[in-house]
Amino acid sequence: MYQWDKIKVIGNYDTVVVGGGTAGAAAGIRAAKEGNRVLIVEKSLALGGAAVNALVNPMMESFVEHGEIFHEIERRLKEKGVTTRDGIMEYVHSTAEAKALVLEEMFLEYGGGILCSADRLSGKRSEN
């Protein structure tokens, strides 16, 4: 932060996730589902990271604690009419747009906030 910058306070959050790629989005969704006030800070225009912005697909299943988020993403993609499996590989396929939409819908549904196109961020931790 520079002395001439005036940083606008946009809110108070329990959890701030820096980076809205698939892992960051899953972390934010999980934290919001558990009742935290969550902000995801993303440098691009949409959640999903390389899977959305660089068209790196497919999404590979995770066997860590946020695994149920992966399955919820796939279920919601299917509800939108997206064919997620090709019958050959165990990966989840979708268009970048569908994936970004599902991630954003899920996160906002659980009360999260998203700050996109963020190139500078300043924060202060309080003991409340």
N, C-alpha and C positions, 0 to 999 in steps of 0.2 A: 504494500500500500504506500502511496506517495502522499506527502503532506498536502498537496494541492487537490487531491481527489476527495470528493465527498461521496461516501458510500451510502446508498439508500438501504435502510433496513427493510427487508421484504417479509420477515416473519421470524418466528421462534420455532425451532424444531428439536425433537429428541434425537433424531438421526439424520445426518446429511450423507448421502452417497454421492461420491464424486466419480462420474462416469456411468452413463446409462446403457452400456452394452448389455448383452444378455445376462451376464453374471451380476452386474450392478442393478439392472432392472429386477432380477429375481430377488436380490437382497433387499431392495426397496419394497417390493411387493410383500415379501415375508414380514419385514419390520412393520409395514402399515397394517397387514392382517393381524398382527399381534397388538395393535392399538397404539403404536408410536406415531407421533407427528413426524412425517418423513418428507424430505426434499431430495430429489435427484437432480444433480447438476450435470448437464450434458452439453458438450461443445458443439454438437451438430444439431440438426433440426428435428430429430426423432430418436426415440429409444430403440435399442437393438444393436448398436455398435456396428461391427464389420458385417454382421449378418444382414443388416438393413442398408447401411450406407456404402458398403464396398461389395455388396452382393456375394458375400462369402456364405454359401449354403452347402449342405443342409445343417440343421441344428442337431447336435449329438446329445443323446440322453446322458443325464448326470445321475450318479448314484450316491450323491451326498445329501445332506439334510434338506436342501431346497428341491429335491427331486419331485415332490408333489407339485411344485410350481411348473416344472417342465410338463407334467401330464395335464395340468390345467390349461397351459398354453396350447397344447395339442388339441385338447377337447374343444376349446373355444375356436380354434382354427377350423376344425371339422364342422362346428355349428355354423360357420360362415360359408360352408360349402367347399373348403379347401381340401384337396386330396393330399394327405400328409405323408403317406407311406407308399413306396413304389413296389413293395412285395419282395424286393431283393435285399435291400440293406435296412438296417435298424435305425436309420436316421429320419428326422422329421423335415420334410420339405414344405416350403410355402413361398409365396412371393414376398418381397421385401415390404411392400405396402401392407399386406395382410398381417405380417409379423409385427410391424410397428404399431398398427392399429390395435391389435390384441394386447400387446404389452402396455400401451397407453391406457386403454380401457380398463384393464385389470388394476393398474396402479391407481388411477383416479377413482375407481369404484371403491377402493379401500381407503380413500381419503388422502392419498399422497399428493404432493405438489411437484411440478416439473419446471426447471429453469433451463430452457434450451438456448443455444447460441451463446453460451456463457464463456467468455474468454478471460474474465477476471473475477475473483471471488475473495471476499474477506469475511472472516468469521470471528466470533467471540464466544467463548465457553462461559456459561454462567453456572453457578452452583445451586440453582433453584431446584 
